[in-house]
């Protein structure tokens, strides 16, 4: 996934999901949870948002295996992996990279 095909509703849905996790990260940080990069030396805010998303998204995808397997399959079709959850996580990571790319000078911990 290198570009978002706006005519494909799966890309648009995944973009919305990933954006929701980025917003959730900032909301949790604003509520005083320790997701600020200042509490994690060597990490950028982008790193922390990626970590936050991965922790929650993987659990959500595993639940989706049972609740909405067709939705999981749609997201998995956008990524690569040996299982649908792994493929959907790959798609999620790639979408995160499109929405919040590394800035010049970043020392990315989470490529």
Buried (B, 14 or more C-beta within 10 A) or exposed (E): BEEBEEEEEBBEBBBEBBBEBBEBBEEBBEEEEEBBBEEBEEBBBBBBBBBBBBEBBBEBBEEBBEEEEEBBBBBBEBBEEEEBBBBBBBBBBBBBBBBBEBEEEEEEBBE
